[in-house]
Amino acid sequence: METRIALIGIIVSDRRQIGRLNELLSEHQQYILGRMGLPHQNEGISLISIAIEAPEDVISTISGRIGMMEGISTKVIYAKK
C-alpha cells in the first residue's frame, strides 16, 4: 500500500489526556518518524508535532482518534508528491 508523509500538529489543553494520547501514539509507533513536544507552562498547554509515514487512511484514523479526545486539537499537513 502506498504511504504518505505528513505532519500531525497537536495542541493539548487538558493535560489529563496526555496518557491516552501517548497510548494511541505507541500503538502506531511503527509509522512515526519523529516527535517533538513543547510545554507552554504560562498557557498550560502542550504543543506536539508528529512526523509520520503511513498509508493515508492510517494517518486519517490516527488524527481522527486524537481529535475526538477532550481538550485536544489536531491538524494534518501532507507532503506534496
Summary of the structure (lengths in Angstrom):
residues: 81
radius of gyration: 12.4
end to end distance: 15.6
largest distance: 43.3
contacts: 212
relative contact order: 0.35
helix: 35%
strand: 43%
